[in-house]
Amino acid sequence: MSKPATFSTSIDPALAKKLKADLEDQGFEFTYPLHSLFSAKKRGVSLTLYKSGALVVQGKEKEPFIEFYLEPEILKDFTYTNPLANLDLTPRIGMDEAGKGDYYGPLCVTSLYADSEGINTLVKWGVKDSKTFSDKKILELGKKIQKEFQASSIKLFPLKYNELYEKFNNLNRMLAWAHATALGNLYEKTHCKNAILDKFGPDSLVESALNYKNISINLVQKTKAESDPVVAAASIVARMEFLFGMDSLSKEVGITLPKGANNGIITTGKQLVSAHGPEILRKAGKLHFKTTGQIL
C-alpha cells in the first residue's frame, strides 16, 4: 500500500518550541507564511506547522523523517509507519449508511462484523471511509469485503422508503429502526456484544430501537466513526449496495439517475415526470426532500 505524497497530522501547540529547536539542530531553514507558526525545509523534506496545530509534511525524504524523528519524538504514535501498532483488535460490529443525502435511489444501511484477524485484514487492505474512494474502487473493495466478512444490509428503495417515512415522519427515527434491524440480524449470527455506529442523531434513538427489539449490546455512537476500520468497511459495503440500487433503478425508470441532490437532479426529475407523470417520483426519489416541490 503506497503512502500519500503529503502527511497531515496535528500536534499539541505546546510542542511547537521543541519541534522548532529540534529542526534547527537538524539543519532546517525557516520561513513564516501567513496563518503558520513556521515552515521548515531542508533537502528532501519540507513541513509547515499552522497556528491551529495542524502539521503538514512532504518531500521525497519524508518517510525516514516521520519514522525516526516525528513519530517517536513528537507524535508518540506509530500509526503512520505501522498502521497496526495502536489498533483496537476487539471483535466488533461496525455500522454506517449510504444514500441518505441522495434524492434518487435507495437508502442502504449496513452492519459488518470483524474479529481480531479480520480487523488486521481490513487495515492491510487499506480500508477507510467510503467517501475517500471512487465508485470504481468502492465496487472493487466492497465485493472483496462482502466475500470475506459477515454483513447485513437493509436496502430501502424509494417506494418502501417513502412508505416508511410517512409512518416515522422523521428521517433519524427511520434510520434508527434500519440500523437496529441490520444490527439485530448480524447479532443473531455472531452474538457479538460490541458495536460502533457513525452517529447521526441522539443516542437514545438507536438505543430505543434496540430495546424494542430486545437486543442488549454495548453500542458506541460517535461522529466520524468511519476512522474505525470496521465502520469504514460497513460504509464501503453500504455505498456499494447504493450504487447497485441506483443502477437497477435507473434501468427500471429508463433514465440514468444522478447521485446527490444538486440542480441536475431537478432536470432529471422534470424529464421523468414528463415521461411518466408525477407518481414516478414516488418510485424514484425521496419525496420529503424539498427537491420534490422544485421538480413539480
C-alpha positions in Angstrom: 0.0 0.0 0.0 1.7 3.2 -1.2 2.0 6.2 1.1 0.3 9.5 0.2 2.5 12.3 -1.1 1.6 14.5 1.9 1.4 13.5 5.5 -1.0 15.6 7.7 -1.5 15.3 11.4 -1.9 17.7 14.4 0.2 18.3 17.4 -0.2 20.0 20.8 0.9 23.7 20.2 2.9 23.4 23.4 5.3 21.1 21.4 6.0 23.8 18.8 9.0 25.2 20.7 10.6 21.7 20.9 9.8 20.9 17.3 11.4 24.2 16.1 14.6 23.7 18.2 15.0 20.1 17.0 14.6 21.1 13.4 17.2 23.9 13.8 19.6 21.2 15.1 18.8 19.1 12.1 19.7 21.9 9.7 16.3 23.0 8.6 15.8 26.6 7.2 12.7 28.5 8.3 10.1 30.8 6.8 6.9 32.2 8.3 3.9 32.0 6.0 0.5 33.6 6.9 -1.5 31.5 9.4 1.5 29.4 10.3 3.8 29.3 13.2 6.6 28.4 10.8 7.6 26.4 7.7 10.9 24.5 7.7 12.8 23.0 4.8 15.9 21.0 4.0 16.9 18.7 1.2 14.1 16.2 0.6 11.7 17.3 3.4 9.5 20.3 4.0 6.9 20.9 6.6 4.5 23.6 7.9 3.1 23.9 11.4 -0.1 26.0 11.5 -1.4 28.1 14.4 -4.2 25.5 14.7 -1.7 22.8 15.5 -2.1 21.2 12.1 1.2 19.9 10.7 1.9 19.0 7.1 5.0 17.1 5.9 6.0 16.4 2.3 9.1 15.6 0.2 11.0 12.5 -1.0 12.7 12.0 2.3 9.6 12.5 4.5 9.3 8.7 5.3 12.5 8.4 7.4 11.9 11.9 8.9 8.5 10.7 10.2 9.6 7.2 11.2 12.8 8.1 13.0 12.0 11.6 14.4 8.4 12.8 14.2 6.7 9.7 15.5 9.0 8.8 18.4 9.9 12.3 19.5 6.7 14.4 18.8 3.7 12.3 18.0 4.4 9.4 20.3 2.2 7.4 17.9 3.4 5.0 15.2 0.2 4.6 13.2 1.7 6.1 10.0 4.7 3.8 9.7 2.9 0.8 11.4 -0.9 1.1 11.0 -1.4 -1.9 13.2 0.6 -0.5 16.1 -2.2 1.2 18.0 -5.1 -0.8 16.5 -8.0 -1.9 18.7 -8.5 -5.6 17.9 -11.6 -6.1 19.9 -14.1 -8.1 17.7 -17.0 -5.7 16.9 -19.8 -4.8 14.5 -19.4 -1.6 12.5 -22.4 0.3 11.2 -23.0 3.0 8.6 -25.4 4.1 5.8 -25.3 5.4 2.2 -27.8 7.3 0.1 -29.2 9.4 2.9 -28.4 12.7 1.2 -29.2 11.5 -2.4 -32.6 12.4 -3.8 -32.8 9.4 -6.1 -32.1 5.8 -5.2 -32.2 3.7 -2.1 -31.2 4.3 1.5 -28.7 1.5 2.4 -27.8 0.7 5.9 -25.1 -1.9 6.6 -23.7 -3.6 9.7 -20.5 -5.6 9.4 -18.7 -7.9 11.8 -14.9 -8.4 12.1 -12.9 -10.4 14.6 -9.3 -9.5 15.5 -7.8 -11.2 12.5 -10.4 -9.5 10.3 -9.6 -6.1 11.6 -6.0 -6.6 10.8 -7.0 -7.7 7.3 -9.2 -4.6 6.7 -6.3 -2.3 7.7 -3.9 -4.2 5.4 -6.4 -3.8 2.5 -6.3 0.0 3.1 -10.0 0.1 4.1 -11.1 3.7 5.1 -14.1 5.9 4.9 -16.0 5.2 1.7 -16.2 9.0 0.8 -12.4 8.8 0.1 -12.9 6.3 -2.8 -14.1 6.5 -6.4 -17.2 4.4 -7.3 -14.9 2.0 -9.2 -12.8 1.4 -6.1 -15.9 1.1 -3.9 -17.2 -1.8 -6.1 -13.8 -3.5 -6.1 -13.3 -3.2 -2.4 -16.9 -3.8 -1.5 -17.1 -7.1 -3.3 -13.9 -8.2 -1.7 -15.1 -7.3 1.8 -18.5 -8.8 1.3 -16.9 -12.1 0.3 -14.8 -12.4 3.4 -16.9 -10.8 6.1 -20.3 -11.3 7.6 -22.6 -8.3 6.9 -26.2 -7.4 7.0 -27.7 -4.7 4.7 -31.1 -3.0 4.7 -31.9 -1.5 1.3 -34.9 0.8 1.2 -35.8 1.7 -2.4 -37.9 4.8 -2.7 -41.3 3.0 -2.8 -40.6 1.4 0.6 -38.6 4.4 1.8 -41.5 6.8 1.2 -44.0 4.4 2.8 -41.9 4.1 5.9 -41.1 7.8 6.1 -44.8 8.6 6.1 -45.1 6.4 9.2 -42.0 7.5 11.0 -42.3 11.2 9.8 -38.7 11.7 10.8 -35.5 10.5 9.0 -33.4 9.9 12.1 -36.1 7.7 13.6 -36.3 5.7 10.4 -32.5 5.4 10.3 -32.5 4.2 13.9 -35.0 1.5 13.0 -33.0 0.4 10.0 -29.7 0.4 11.9 -31.3 -1.6 14.8 -32.7 -4.1 12.2 -29.3 -4.6 10.4 -27.5 -4.9 13.7 -30.1 -7.3 15.1 -29.7 -9.5 12.0 -26.0 -9.7 12.4 -26.1 -10.1 16.2 -28.2 -13.2 15.8 -25.5 -14.7 13.6 -22.3 -13.6 15.5 -23.5 -13.0 19.1 -21.0 -10.1 19.1 -21.8 -7.7 22.0 -19.7 -4.8 20.8 -20.9 -2.4 18.1 -19.8 1.1 16.8 -22.0 3.4 14.8 -21.4 6.6 12.9 -23.5 8.9 14.9 -26.4 10.6 13.1 -28.7 11.8 15.9 -29.3 11.5 19.7 -28.0 8.2 21.1 -31.4 7.5 22.6 -32.9 6.9 19.1 -30.9 3.8 18.3 -30.9 2.6 21.9 -34.7 2.8 22.0 -35.0 0.9 18.7 -32.7 -1.8 20.1 -34.6 -2.1 23.3 -37.8 -2.5 21.3 -36.2 -5.4 19.5 -34.9 -6.8 22.9 -31.3 -6.5 21.9 -28.8 -5.8 24.7 -25.4 -4.7 23.3 -22.5 -2.4 24.0 -23.1 0.2 21.4 -20.8 3.2 20.9 -22.1 6.1 18.8 -19.7 8.8 17.7 -19.1 11.3 15.0 -16.5 10.5 12.3 -16.7 6.8 13.3 -15.5 5.9 9.8 -12.0 6.3 11.2 -12.6 2.8 12.7 -11.8 0.2 10.1 -14.9 -1.9 10.8 -17.2 1.1 10.4 -15.3 2.1 7.3 -15.8 -1.4 5.9 -19.5 -1.1 6.6 -19.6 2.3 4.9 -18.0 0.8 1.8 -20.5 -2.1 1.6 -23.4 0.3 2.1 -22.1 2.5 -0.6 -21.7 -0.5 -3.0 -25.3 -1.5 -2.3 -26.4 2.1 -3.0 -24.5 2.0 -6.4 -26.1 -1.3 -7.3 -29.5 0.1 -6.3 -29.0 3.2 -8.4 -28.1 1.1 -11.4 -31.1 -1.2 -11.2 -33.5 1.7 -10.5 -32.1 3.7 -13.5 -32.8 0.7 -15.7 -36.3 0.4 -14.3 -37.3 4.0 -14.9 -35.5 4.3 -18.2 -33.1 7.1 -17.4 -29.7 7.4 -15.7 -30.5 8.8 -12.3 -27.8 11.2 -11.0 -26.3 10.9 -7.5 -26.5 13.7 -4.9 -29.1 16.4 -4.5 -27.9 19.2 -6.8 -29.5 21.1 -9.8 -29.1 18.2 -12.2 -31.5 16.3 -10.0 -34.3 18.7 -10.9 -33.7 18.5 -14.6 -33.8 14.7 -14.5 -37.0 14.8 -12.3 -38.8 17.0 -14.8 -37.8 14.6 -17.6 -39.2 11.7 -15.5 -42.5 13.5 -14.7 -42.9 14.5 -18.4 -42.5 10.8 -19.5 -44.3 9.0 -16.7 -46.4 11.5 -14.7 -45.7 12.8 -11.1 -46.3 9.4 -9.5 -42.9 8.3 -10.9 -41.2 10.3 -8.2 -42.6 8.0 -5.5 -40.8 5.2 -7.2 -37.5 7.0 -8.0 -37.0 9.7 -5.3 -37.2 10.5 -1.6 -40.4 12.6 -1.6 -39.8 14.5 1.7 -36.8 16.3 0.1 -37.6 19.9 -0.9 -36.4 18.8 -4.4 -39.8 17.2 -5.0 -41.5 20.6 -4.8 -38.8 22.1 -7.1 -39.5 19.4 -9.7 -43.3 19.7 -9.6 
